[in-house]
Amino acid sequence: MESENRIIETIIIQSGRFTPAENWHQKYFLRQASRSWNELVDYFGDEAALLRSTIAAKLNALVKGYLTKAEVIHMIKEDDLFSSEREELLALVTRLKW
């Protein structure tokens, strides 16, 4: 197959005002694991802090099946974002049932 020599352009435009979804839509799949959700809220102190956390996005992907538990554990071990709470998060993620 011959490759074509053509220019691909992407136009970047300013977007309008961003409106986040209602809170009950945030981390939807993670919320479905209600016992784990409640433990995570307790760990973070409140729901807002959990929703702002980087780990919540990773765990939401885990519950949906986009990541494995081993991948999440690897991310926690390797990512500097989690350095201050690494051991606690590893224990929590390992213990929780998904």
C-alpha positions as CSV (number, residue, x, y, z in Angstrom):
1,M,0.0,0.0,0.0
2,E,1.4,3.4,-0.9
3,S,1.5,6.0,1.7
4,E,0.2,9.3,0.8
5,N,2.2,12.5,1.4
6,R,-0.5,14.7,2.7
7,I,-0.7,17.3,5.5
8,I,-2.9,16.6,8.4
9,E,-4.1,19.7,10.2
10,T,-5.9,20.1,13.5
11,I,-7.7,23.3,14.2
12,I,-7.7,24.3,17.8
13,I,-10.4,26.6,19.0
14,Q,-11.3,28.1,22.3
15,S,-14.0,26.1,24.0
16,G,-17.0,27.5,25.7
17,R,-17.6,27.4,29.4
18,F,-17.0,24.0,31.0
19,T,-19.7,22.6,33.2
20,P,-18.9,19.6,35.2
21,A,-21.5,16.8,35.5
22,E,-23.6,16.6,38.7
23,N,-21.8,15.0,41.6
24,W,-23.7,11.8,41.4
25,H,-22.3,11.3,37.9
26,Q,-18.7,11.7,39.1
27,K,-16.8,8.4,39.4
28,Y,-20.0,6.6,38.5
29,F,-18.5,3.1,38.3
30,L,-16.6,3.5,41.5
31,R,-19.8,4.6,43.3
32,Q,-21.4,1.3,42.3
33,A,-18.9,-0.6,44.6
34,S,-20.7,1.0,47.5
35,R,-18.8,-0.6,50.4
36,S,-15.5,0.3,48.8
37,W,-16.9,3.8,48.0
38,N,-17.8,4.4,51.6
39,E,-14.4,3.2,52.8
40,L,-12.7,5.6,50.4
41,V,-14.8,8.5,51.5
42,D,-13.9,7.7,55.1
43,Y,-10.2,7.5,54.1
44,F,-10.3,10.9,52.2
45,G,-12.4,12.6,54.9
46,D,-15.2,13.6,52.6
47,E,-16.7,12.9,49.2
48,A,-15.3,16.1,47.6
49,A,-11.7,15.2,48.6
50,L,-12.2,11.7,47.1
51,L,-13.6,13.1,43.8
52,R,-10.6,15.5,43.5
53,S,-8.1,12.7,44.1
54,T,-6.0,11.2,41.3
55,I,-6.5,7.7,42.7
56,A,-10.3,8.0,42.4
57,A,-9.9,8.2,38.6
58,K,-7.7,5.2,38.6
59,L,-10.0,3.2,40.8
60,N,-13.0,4.2,38.6
61,A,-11.1,2.7,35.6
62,L,-10.4,-0.4,37.7
63,V,-14.0,-1.0,38.6
64,K,-15.1,-0.4,34.9
65,G,-12.5,-2.9,33.8
66,Y,-10.1,-0.5,32.0
67,L,-7.3,-1.2,34.4
68,T,-6.4,-4.3,36.5
69,K,-5.8,-4.2,40.2
70,A,-2.1,-5.0,39.5
71,E,-1.9,-2.0,37.2
72,V,-3.3,0.3,39.8
73,I,-0.9,-1.1,42.4
74,H,2.0,-0.5,40.0
75,M,0.9,3.1,39.4
76,I,0.7,3.8,43.1
77,K,4.2,2.3,43.6
78,E,5.8,4.2,40.7
79,D,4.0,7.5,40.5
80,D,5.4,10.4,42.6
81,L,1.9,11.8,43.0
82,F,1.3,9.1,45.6
83,S,4.6,9.2,47.4
84,S,3.3,10.8,50.6
85,E,0.5,8.3,51.1
86,R,1.9,5.3,49.1
87,E,1.8,2.7,51.9
88,E,-1.7,3.6,53.1
89,L,-3.1,3.6,49.5
90,L,-1.5,0.3,48.7
91,A,-3.0,-1.3,51.8
92,L,-6.4,0.3,51.0
93,V,-6.5,-0.8,47.4
94,T,-5.3,-4.3,48.2
95,R,-7.9,-4.7,50.9
96,L,-11.0,-3.3,49.1
97,K,-13.4,-5.5,47.3
98,W,-14.3,-4.5,43.7
